[in-house]
């Protein structure tokens, strides 16, 4: 029987709980503007920047804009993206 089919051990569950808490804490962090950090989906970022969604995906893929990965999902902080473009 493979290890992946067994339920998580107490240590494994504790690690998963710690990771979940770290992600929750990161999402609660305060952004540069003093407001809670808001992570946007690619479509939301594109709408706010008035750019095509394809631009958002391409810039993320090339590493030109800061991208936060949450599992298989990508999210963006509008303020980080704007700051990264000012440096360019």
N, CA, C and O atoms as a MOPAC input file, in Angstrom:
PM7 MOZYME 1SCF
protein

 N      0.84400 1    -1.17700 1     0.00000 1
 C      0.00000 1     0.00000 1     0.00000 1
 C      0.89200 1     1.24300 1     0.00000 1
 O      1.86800 1     1.30600 1     0.74700 1
 N      0.56300 1     2.22400 1    -0.82900 1
 C      1.41000 1     3.41100 1    -0.92000 1
 C      1.13200 1     4.35800 1     0.23200 1
 O      0.05400 1     4.34000 1     0.82700 1
 N      2.11200 1     5.17600 1     0.53100 1
 C      2.00800 1     6.11900 1     1.63600 1
 C      0.92000 1     7.15800 1     1.37700 1
 O      0.28700 1     7.63200 1     2.32000 1
 N      0.69200 1     7.51900 1     0.11300 1
 C     -0.28100 1     8.56100 1    -0.21100 1
 C     -1.71100 1     8.12700 1     0.05400 1
 O     -2.58600 1     8.98400 1     0.18000 1
 N     -1.98700 1     6.81900 1     0.14500 1
 C     -3.34600 1     6.36100 1     0.39400 1
 C     -3.68800 1     6.33500 1     1.87900 1
 O     -4.85900 1     6.20000 1     2.23500 1
 N     -2.69300 1     6.46000 1     2.74900 1
 C     -2.92000 1     6.47900 1     4.18600 1
 C     -3.37500 1     7.85800 1     4.61800 1
 O     -2.95800 1     8.85700 1     4.03100 1
 N     -4.23200 1     7.93500 1     5.64300 1
 C     -4.60800 1     9.25700 1     6.15100 1
 C     -3.38900 1     9.94000 1     6.74900 1
 O     -2.45700 1     9.26400 1     7.18600 1
 N     -3.37700 1    11.28400 1     6.77800 1
 C     -2.21000 1    11.98500 1     7.31700 1
 C     -1.97500 1    11.62300 1     8.78300 1
 O     -2.91800 1    11.46300 1     9.55700 1
 N     -0.70900 1    11.49900 1     9.14400 1
 C     -0.34800 1    11.26100 1    10.53900 1
 C     -0.59800 1    12.53000 1    11.33500 1
 O     -0.90200 1    13.58000 1    10.76800 1
 N     -0.47100 1    12.43000 1    12.63200 1
 C     -0.65000 1    13.62200 1    13.47100 1
 C      0.35400 1    14.70200 1    13.09600 1
 O      0.01100 1    15.88300 1    13.04300 1
 N      1.60400 1    14.29600 1    12.83500 1
 C      2.61900 1    15.27200 1    12.43500 1
 C      2.25700 1    15.87600 1    11.08400 1
 O      2.34600 1    17.09000 1    10.89400 1
 N      1.84600 1    15.01600 1    10.14000 1
 C      1.44900 1    15.50400 1     8.82200 1
 C      0.27300 1    16.46200 1     8.90600 1
 O      0.25000 1    17.47900 1     8.21300 1
 N     -0.70300 1    16.14500 1     9.74900 1
 C     -1.86500 1    17.01900 1     9.93100 1
 C     -1.44600 1    18.33700 1    10.56400 1
 O     -1.96400 1    19.39200 1    10.20100 1
 N     -0.50900 1    18.28500 1    11.51000 1
 C     -0.02200 1    19.51000 1    12.14500 1
 C      0.67200 1    20.40400 1    11.12500 1
 O      0.52800 1    21.62600 1    11.16700 1
 N      1.42000 1    19.80000 1    10.21200 1
 C      2.10400 1    20.57100 1     9.17000 1
 C      1.07600 1    21.20000 1     8.23900 1
 O      1.19200 1    22.37500 1     7.89000 1
 N      0.05900 1    20.41800 1     7.83100 1
 C     -0.99700 1    20.95900 1     6.96900 1
 C     -1.72400 1    22.11300 1     7.65700 1
 O     -2.01700 1    23.12600 1     7.02200 1
 N     -2.01400 1    21.96800 1     8.93700 1
 C     -2.67500 1    23.03000 1     9.68500 1
 C     -1.80600 1    24.28600 1     9.74600 1
 O     -2.31200 1    25.40200 1     9.62700 1
 N     -0.49000 1    24.09900 1     9.93300 1
 C      0.43300 1    25.23500 1     9.98400 1
 C      0.48600 1    25.95400 1     8.63600 1
 O      0.53900 1    27.18300 1     8.58100 1
 N      0.47000 1    25.18600 1     7.56000 1
 C      0.48300 1    25.78900 1     6.21700 1
 C     -0.79700 1    26.57400 1     5.98900 1
 O     -0.76100 1    27.70100 1     5.49600 1
 N     -1.92200 1    25.98100 1     6.34600 1
 C     -3.20500 1    26.68300 1     6.18700 1
 C     -3.21500 1    27.99100 1     6.97000 1
 O     -3.67700 1    29.01600 1     6.46700 1
 N     -2.71100 1    27.95800 1     8.19100 1
 C     -2.67800 1    29.16400 1     9.01700 1
 C     -1.75500 1    30.22300 1     8.41500 1
 O     -2.06400 1    31.41400 1     8.45200 1
 N     -0.61300 1    29.78300 1     7.85700 1
 C      0.31800 1    30.72700 1     7.22700 1
 C     -0.33000 1    31.39600 1     6.02400 1
 O     -0.14600 1    32.59400 1     5.81100 1
 N     -1.08600 1    30.63900 1     5.23500 1
 C     -1.77600 1    31.21800 1     4.07600 1
 C     -2.82700 1    32.21500 1     4.53900 1
 O     -2.94000 1    33.30400 1     3.97600 1
 N     -3.60200 1    31.84800 1     5.56700 1
 C     -4.60800 1    32.77200 1     6.09800 1
 C     -3.95900 1    34.05700 1     6.59200 1
 O     -4.46700 1    35.15000 1     6.34300 1
 N     -2.83900 1    33.92600 1     7.28900 1
 C     -2.12100 1    35.09100 1     7.82100 1
 C     -1.62200 1    35.97600 1     6.68300 1
 O     -1.72100 1    37.20100 1     6.75400 1
 N     -1.09200 1    35.36000 1     5.64500 1
 C     -0.59600 1    36.12800 1     4.49700 1
 C     -1.72600 1    36.89900 1     3.83500 1
 O     -1.52300 1    38.02000 1     3.36900 1
 N     -2.89800 1    36.31500 1     3.79000 1
 C     -4.03800 1    36.98800 1     3.17900 1
 C     -4.55500 1    38.13100 1     4.04900 1
 O     -5.20600 1    39.04900 1     3.54900 1
 N     -4.26600 1    38.07900 1     5.34700 1
 C     -4.70500 1    39.13600 1     6.26300 1
 C     -3.70800 1    40.28800 1     6.34500 1
 O     -4.01300 1    41.32900 1     6.92700 1
 N     -2.52800 1    40.11300 1     5.77200 1
 C     -1.49500 1    41.13700 1     5.88800 1
 C     -1.99300 1    42.46600 1     5.33800 1
 O     -2.82800 1    42.52200 1     4.43400 1
 N     -1.46600 1    43.50500 1     5.90000 1
 C     -1.83600 1    44.84600 1     5.46700 1
 C     -0.94100 1    45.26500 1     4.31200 1
 O      0.27700 1    45.09600 1     4.35800 1
 N     -1.56000 1    45.81100 1     3.28000 1
 C     -0.81900 1    46.27000 1     2.11000 1
 C     -0.15500 1    47.60600 1     2.36300 1
 O     -0.27000 1    48.16200 1     3.45500 1
 N      0.53800 1    48.12400 1     1.36700 1
 C      1.28100 1    49.37800 1     1.48700 1
 C      0.36300 1    50.56900 1     1.75300 1
 O      0.79300 1    51.55900 1     2.34600 1
 N     -0.89200 1    50.48500 1     1.32400 1
 C     -1.81100 1    51.60500 1     1.49600 1
 C     -2.52500 1    51.58500 1     2.83900 1
 O     -3.40900 1    52.41300 1     3.06400 1
 N     -2.17400 1    50.66400 1     3.74800 1
 C     -2.77600 1    50.59300 1     5.06100 1
 C     -4.06600 1    49.79600 1     5.09800 1
 O     -4.65200 1    49.62100 1     6.16700 1
 N     -4.51800 1    49.31200 1     3.95900 1
 C     -5.72800 1    48.49800 1     3.88700 1
 C     -5.31900 1    47.03300 1     3.79100 1
 O     -4.19700 1    46.72700 1     3.38700 1
 N     -6.21600 1    46.13200 1     4.15700 1
 C     -5.88300 1    44.70500 1     3.99800 1
 C     -5.54600 1    44.39500 1     2.54700 1
 O     -6.18200 1    44.90300 1     1.62300 1
 N     -4.54900 1    43.56400 1     2.36600 1
 C     -4.09700 1    43.20000 1     1.03300 1
 C     -5.21800 1    42.44600 1     0.32300 1
 O     -5.78300 1    41.50000 1     0.87100 1
 N     -5.53600 1    42.87200 1    -0.89900 1
 C     -6.56900 1    42.21700 1    -1.68700 1
 C     -5.90600 1    41.54400 1    -2.87700 1
 O     -5.25500 1    42.19700 1    -3.69300 1
 N     -6.07700 1    40.24300 1    -2.96700 1
 C     -5.51700 1    39.51300 1    -4.09300 1
 C     -6.58900 1    39.36600 1    -5.16400 1
 O     -7.72200 1    38.97500 1    -4.88400 1
 N     -6.20900 1    39.68700 1    -6.39000 1
 C     -7.14200 1    39.68200 1    -7.51200 1
 C     -6.90000 1    38.49600 1    -8.42500 1
 O     -5.76000 1    38.07200 1    -8.62100 1
 N     -7.96700 1    37.96700 1    -8.97700 1
 C     -7.87100 1    36.94400 1   -10.01500 1
 C     -7.37000 1    37.62600 1   -11.29500 1
 O     -7.48500 1    38.84500 1   -11.42200 1
 N     -6.82000 1    36.86500 1   -12.23700 1
 C     -6.32300 1    37.47100 1   -13.48600 1
 C     -7.36500 1    38.32800 1   -14.20200 1
 O     -7.04200 1    39.39300 1   -14.72600 1
 N     -8.59700 1    37.87000 1   -14.22400 1
 C     -9.66300 1    38.63100 1   -14.89300 1
 C     -9.94500 1    39.95600 1   -14.18300 1
 O    -10.20200 1    40.97100 1   -14.82900 1
 N     -9.89500 1    39.93600 1   -12.84700 1
 C    -10.12200 1    41.15600 1   -12.07600 1
 C     -8.99000 1    42.15400 1   -12.28900 1
 O     -9.23100 1    43.35200 1   -12.43800 1
 N     -7.75000 1    41.65800 1   -12.30300 1
 C     -6.60500 1    42.53700 1   -12.53400 1
 C     -6.68800 1    43.16300 1   -13.92000 1
 O     -6.46200 1    44.36300 1   -14.08000 1
 N     -7.01000 1    42.35500 1   -14.91500 1
 C     -7.13000 1    42.86700 1   -16.28600 1
 C     -8.18900 1    43.95900 1   -16.36500 1
 O     -7.98600 1    44.97800 1   -17.02500 1
 N     -9.30300 1    43.75100 1   -15.70100 1
 C    -10.38400 1    44.74000 1   -15.71100 1
 C     -9.93300 1    46.04400 1   -15.04600 1
 O    -10.20100 1    47.13200 1   -15.55500 1
 N     -9.24400 1    45.92500 1   -13.90000 1
 C     -8.78000 1    47.12800 1   -13.18800 1
 C     -7.73700 1    47.90300 1   -13.99400 1
 O     -7.70900 1    49.13400 1   -13.96200 1
 N     -6.87800 1    47.17500 1   -14.72000 1
 C     -5.82600 1    47.82400 1   -15.50600 1
 C     -6.29200 1    48.19700 1   -16.91300 1
 O     -5.57700 1    48.86500 1   -17.66000 1
 N     -7.50600 1    47.75500 1   -17.26100 1
 C     -8.06200 1    47.99200 1   -18.59400 1
 C     -7.14400 1    47.43100 1   -19.67600 1
 O     -6.82100 1    48.08900 1   -20.66500 1
 N     -6.73800 1    46.17600 1   -19.43700 1
 C     -5.86600 1    45.44900 1   -20.35600 1
 C     -6.48100 1    44.08500 1   -20.62500 1
 O     -7.32000 1    43.62200 1   -19.85100 1
 N     -6.07500 1    43.43500 1   -21.71400 1
 C     -6.58800 1    42.09000 1   -21.98200 1
 C     -6.09100 1    41.08100 1   -20.93500 1
 O     -4.98700 1    41.20700 1   -20.40600 1
 N     -6.91500 1    40.09900 1   -20.65800 1
 C     -6.54400 1    39.04000 1   -19.71900 1
 C     -5.30000 1    38.31700 1   -20.23300 1
 O     -4.47200 1    37.87000 1   -19.43900 1
 N     -5.16400 1    38.20000 1   -21.54500 1
 C     -3.99000 1    37.52600 1   -22.12200 1
 C     -2.70400 1    38.25300 1   -21.72700 1
 O     -1.67100 1    37.60800 1   -21.54300 1
 N     -2.74400 1    39.57800 1   -21.59400 1
 C     -1.56800 1    40.34100 1   -21.16700 1
 C     -1.17900 1    39.93100 1   -19.74500 1
 O     -0.00100 1    39.72400 1   -19.45300 1
 N     -2.17900 1    39.81500 1   -18.86300 1
 C     -1.92600 1    39.44800 1   -17.46500 1
 C     -1.25200 1    38.07700 1   -17.39300 1
 O     -0.24300 1    37.91000 1   -16.70800 1
 N     -1.81900 1    37.09500 1   -18.10900 1
 C     -1.24000 1    35.75300 1   -18.09200 1
 C      0.17700 1    35.74200 1   -18.66700 1
 O      1.06300 1    35.08300 1   -18.12400 1
 N      0.38800 1    36.46500 1   -19.75600 1
 C      1.70400 1    36.47700 1   -20.39700 1
 C      2.75300 1    37.13300 1   -19.49600 1
 O      3.86100 1    36.61500 1   -19.35300 1
 N      2.40800 1    38.26400 1   -18.89200 1
 C      3.35200 1    38.95200 1   -18.00800 1
 C      3.66400 1    38.10700 1   -16.78000 1
 O      4.79800 1    38.09200 1   -16.30200 1
 N      2.65600 1    37.40400 1   -16.27000 1
 C      2.87600 1    36.51300 1   -15.13000 1
 C      3.80300 1    35.36700 1   -15.53000 1
 O      4.74000 1    35.03700 1   -14.80400 1
 N      3.54000 1    34.77300 1   -16.67300 1
 C      4.34600 1    33.64100 1   -17.15100 1
 C      5.80300 1    34.04700 1   -17.34600 1
 O      6.71300 1    33.26500 1   -17.07100 1
 N      6.02400 1    35.27800 1   -17.82300 1
 C      7.37800 1    35.76400 1   -18.07000 1
 C      8.05700 1    36.29700 1   -16.80100 1
 O      9.24100 1    36.63200 1   -16.82400 1
 N      7.31300 1    36.37500 1   -15.71000 1
 C      7.87200 1    36.87400 1   -14.45800 1
 C      7.99000 1    38.38300 1   -14.41100 1
 O      8.76500 1    38.91900 1   -13.61900 1
 N      7.22800 1    39.08000 1   -15.25000 1
 C      7.30400 1    40.54100 1   -15.30400 1
 C      6.40500 1    41.23700 1   -14.29300 1
 O      6.58600 1    42.42400 1   -14.02200 1
 N      5.43900 1    40.51700 1   -13.73400 1
 C      4.58700 1    41.08400 1   -12.68800 1
 C      4.56700 1    40.10900 1   -11.50500 1
 O      4.61500 1    38.89400 1   -11.69700 1
 N      4.49600 1    40.64800 1   -10.28300 1
 C      4.47300 1    39.78300 1    -9.09700 1
 C      3.22100 1    38.91000 1    -9.09000 1
 O      2.10600 1    39.40300 1    -9.25900 1
 N      3.41800 1    37.63200 1    -8.89600 1
 C      2.32300 1    36.66800 1    -8.92800 1
 C      2.35100 1    35.83100 1    -7.66300 1
 O      3.40200 1    35.33600 1    -7.25600 1
 N      1.19300 1    35.67800 1    -7.04800 1
 C      1.04700 1    34.84100 1    -5.86100 1
 C      0.36500 1    33.55300 1    -6.28600 1
 O     -0.71700 1    33.57600 1    -6.87200 1
 N      1.00500 1    32.43000 1    -5.98600 1
 C      0.42600 1    31.12300 1    -6.32500 1
 C     -0.22800 1    30.52800 1    -5.08900 1
 O      0.39700 1    30.41500 1    -4.03400 1
 N     -1.47600 1    30.15400 1    -5.22800 1
 C     -2.22700 1    29.47600 1    -4.17100 1
 C     -2.70000 1    28.16200 1    -4.76900 1
 O     -3.76400 1    28.07900 1    -5.38200 1
 N     -1.88300 1    27.14100 1    -4.57400 1
 C     -2.18900 1    25.87300 1    -5.23000 1
 C     -2.05200 1    26.03100 1    -6.73100 1
 O     -1.00300 1    26.44600 1    -7.22400 1
 N     -3.09700 1    25.70600 1    -7.45200 1
 C     -3.05500 1    25.83300 1    -8.91600 1
 C     -3.56300 1    27.19500 1    -9.39500 1
 O     -3.61600 1    27.45300 1   -10.59700 1
 N     -3.93500 1    28.05700 1    -8.45900 1
 C     -4.49100 1    29.36100 1    -8.80700 1
 C     -3.41500 1    30.43500 1    -8.71600 1
 O     -2.48100 1    30.33000 1    -7.92000 1
 N     -3.55800 1    31.46700 1    -9.53800 1
 C     -2.66200 1    32.61800 1    -9.44200 1
 C     -3.49400 1    33.83200 1    -9.06700 1
 O     -4.63000 1    33.99400 1    -9.51300 1
 N     -2.90600 1    34.67700 1    -8.24000 1
 C     -3.56600 1    35.89600 1    -7.79000 1
 C     -2.54800 1    37.02800 1    -7.81700 1
 O     -1.33900 1    36.79600 1    -7.83700 1
 N     -3.05800 1    38.25300 1    -7.81800 1
 C     -2.21100 1    39.42800 1    -7.95700 1
 C     -2.62300 1    40.49500 1    -6.96400 1
 O     -3.80700 1    40.66800 1    -6.67600 1
 N     -1.62700 1    41.21500 1    -6.43700 1
 C     -1.86100 1    42.39100 1    -5.60600 1
 C     -1.71000 1    43.59200 1    -6.53200 1
 O     -0.64000 1    43.81700 1    -7.09700 1
 N     -2.78300 1    44.35900 1    -6.68500 1
 C     -2.78300 1    45.48800 1    -7.61600 1
 C     -1.63400 1    46.45300 1    -7.33400 1
 O     -0.98300 1    46.93300 1    -8.26200 1
 N     -1.38400 1    46.73700 1    -6.05700 1
 C     -0.32800 1    47.69600 1    -5.70100 1
 C      1.05900 1    47.16600 1    -6.06000 1
 O      1.91200 1    47.92900 1    -6.51400 1
 N      1.29100 1    45.87400 1    -5.86300 1
 C      2.57300 1    45.28400 1    -6.24800 1
 C      2.76300 1    45.32500 1    -7.75900 1
 O      3.85900 1    45.60800 1    -8.24300 1
 N      1.70100 1    45.04300 1    -8.49900 1
 C      1.79500 1    45.05500 1    -9.96500 1
 C      2.10000 1    46.46300 1   -10.45900 1
 O      2.97100 1    46.65100 1   -11.30800 1
 N      1.38400 1    47.45000 1    -9.93000 1
 C      1.62000 1    48.83800 1   -10.34200 1
 C      3.05400 1    49.28100 1    -9.99900 1
 O      3.71800 1    49.93700 1   -10.80200 1
 N      3.51300 1    48.91500 1    -8.80900 1
 C      4.87200 1    49.28000 1    -8.40200 1
 C      5.91100 1    48.61800 1    -9.30900 1
 O      6.92900 1    49.22800 1    -9.63700 1
 N      5.65900 1    47.38700 1    -9.70700 1
 C      6.62300 1    46.68200 1   -10.56800 1
 C      6.69600 1    47.32600 1   -11.95300 1
 O      7.74600 1    47.31200 1   -12.59400 1
 N      5.58400 1    47.88500 1   -12.40500 1
 C      5.56900 1    48.50300 1   -13.72500 1
 C      6.20700 1    49.89300 1   -13.69700 1
 O      6.72100 1    50.35600 1   -14.71600 1
 N      6.17800 1    50.55300 1   -12.55800 1
 C      6.82100 1    51.85900 1   -12.42400 1
 C      8.34500 1    51.70900 1   -12.50100 1
 O      9.03800 1    52.59600 1   -13.00100 1
 N      8.86000 1    50.57100 1   -11.99800 1
 C     10.30400 1    50.32200 1   -12.00600 1
 C     10.80700 1    50.03600 1   -13.40500 1
 O     11.97700 1    50.27500 1   -13.70200 1
 N      9.94500 1    49.52800 1   -14.26600 1
 C     10.35300 1    49.11500 1   -15.61800 1
 C     10.70000 1    50.30400 1   -16.48500 1
 O     11.06200 1    50.13400 1   -17.65000 1

